[in-house]
Every structure is written in structure tokens, then in C-alpha cells.
Amino acid sequence: METKEIIKHALKDYQNITGLRSYVVYDNTVIQSASEKNYFCKCLKSSSKALKKCEECTEETYENARKIDHECVYSCHAGLIKWAVPVQRGDFHCVIVSEGVLAMKQMEDADKWAKYLSREYQLDESMLLKNFKVIQTMDEDQMNASIELLKDLLSYHFAMAEKQV
């Protein structure tokens, strides 16, 4: 099975277990964070200013994860906590970027975040607030467990693919 297909299967399992979607940034491709499936992010990226910030953030994190060859946890410009997990299999390299989550404190401050983002990017505040409030919340232990689960699912799917060869 092709490496991209194996990753796709692992990400599907990851989403089924955690409810979190992810997207893959492949080496030698143009960064397109707009491919993210999180509806809050899609709404935010309807602003060209926000889209530019997202692309810069994704590119910086991608490069950092590839350079240190280790997962990176970061807070994006919109306040979502995300992680990037580098994947290497033979000559194949990519970085998986998670859908963002929120800490409980951020959810408590949802009104303030929506107001700030609305002003910053000239977007409808009620639309942002509605979509901000459905973002999944996690504490640090849950986030770390989620990152480990993603890495374990990748290892599992790669090992199973090797057995089938």
C-alpha cells in the first residue's frame, strides 16, 4: 500500500476515535492551510488577512517540525492549540497538522475571542462565536494522549502494511 494511503487510513481512524480532523502538508508542496476541515477556521479564512496569517503559521510550524523531527505544539494566531507531527517513511516525508482545540479557559473567554477576531479580520462576530463554541476542548493530558494516539496509529498502520508485503 502506498504511504499516502496508509497515512489516510491512520488519519481516518484518528478522527473516528478523537473527533479531530487533520491535514497533511507534503514536502515540496505549496502550503495550503485552507485545506483544513475545521469550520471555524474555514470561516476565519474567508478574510484574506487571516488566511495569510494561517499560511505563515502553518509554514513556520511545518518547517520547525521537519527540522527537529519531532511533534510541535503551538497556538495559532486565532488562539487554537494545534500540533504538527512529522512523518518519515523511507524517502517519504510529510507533516500532519491537527485540527485546533481549545483550553477550557479559552472557551470561557469565547465572547472576547470572537470580538477580537471580528475586529481584527472584519468578519461577522456572531458567526465566529457560534463556530468557536463548537471547537473541542482538551486539557494538557488529553492533548498529549491525542498526539501519542496519532503517532501510535501511524506506527500501527505502517507495521500492518509491512506485514502485507
Residue pairs with C-beta under 8 A, 6 or more apart in sequence:
1 161
1 164
3 89
3 90
3 92
4 24
6 89
6 154
6 157
6 158
6 161
7 24
7 87
7 94
7 96
7 154
7 157
9 157
10 150
10 153
10 154
10 156
10 157
11 21
11 22
11 24
11 96
13 153
13 157
14 20
14 22
14 149
14 150
14 153
15 21
15 22
17 149
18 146
18 149
19 136
20 98
20 99
20 101
20 136
20 146
21 36
21 37
21 38
21 99
22 96
22 97
22 98
22 99
22 150
23 33
23 35
23 36
23 37
23 96
23 97
24 94
24 95
24 96
24 97
25 31
25 58
25 62
25 84
25 94
25 95
25 96
25 97
26 93
26 94
27 66
27 93
27 94
31 55
31 58
31 59
31 62
32 55
33 41
33 45
33 51
33 54
33 55
33 57
33 58
33 97
34 42
34 45
34 51
34 54
34 55
36 42
36 45
36 54
36 97
36 99
37 99
38 80
38 99
38 100
38 135
39 131
39 134
40 78
40 80
40 100
40 128
40 131
40 132
40 134
40 135
41 54
41 78
41 80
41 99
41 100
43 123
43 127
43 128
43 131
44 50
44 54
44 78
44 117
44 121
44 123
44 128
45 51
45 54
46 123
47 121
47 122
47 123
49 120
49 121
49 122
50 77
50 78
50 117
50 120
50 121
50 123
53 77
54 76
54 77
54 78
57 74
57 76
57 77
58 97
61 72
61 74
61 82
61 84
61 95
61 97
62 84
62 95
62 97
64 72
64 84
65 71
65 72
65 84
65 85
65 86
65 95
66 86
66 93
66 95
69 86
69 88
70 86
71 83
71 84
71 85
71 86
71 147
71 151
72 83
72 84
73 81
73 82
73 83
73 143
73 147
74 81
74 82
74 83
74 84
75 81
75 82
76 82
76 100
78 100
78 113
78 117
79 102
79 106
79 113
80 100
80 101
80 102
80 135
81 100
81 101
81 102
81 103
81 138
81 143
82 97
82 98
82 99
82 100
82 101
83 97
83 98
83 143
83 146
83 147
84 95
84 96
84 97
84 98
85 95
85 96
85 98
85 147
85 150
85 151
85 154
86 93
86 94
86 95
87 93
87 94
87 95
87 96
87 154
89 158
96 150
96 154
98 146
98 150
99 136
100 135
101 135
101 136
101 137
101 138
101 143
102 132
102 135
102 136
102 137
102 138
103 137
103 138
103 139
104 137
104 139
106 113
106 137
107 133
107 135
107 137
110 129
110 132
110 133
111 129
113 128
113 132
114 125
114 126
114 128
114 129
114 132
115 125
117 123
117 128
118 124
118 125
118 128
138 146
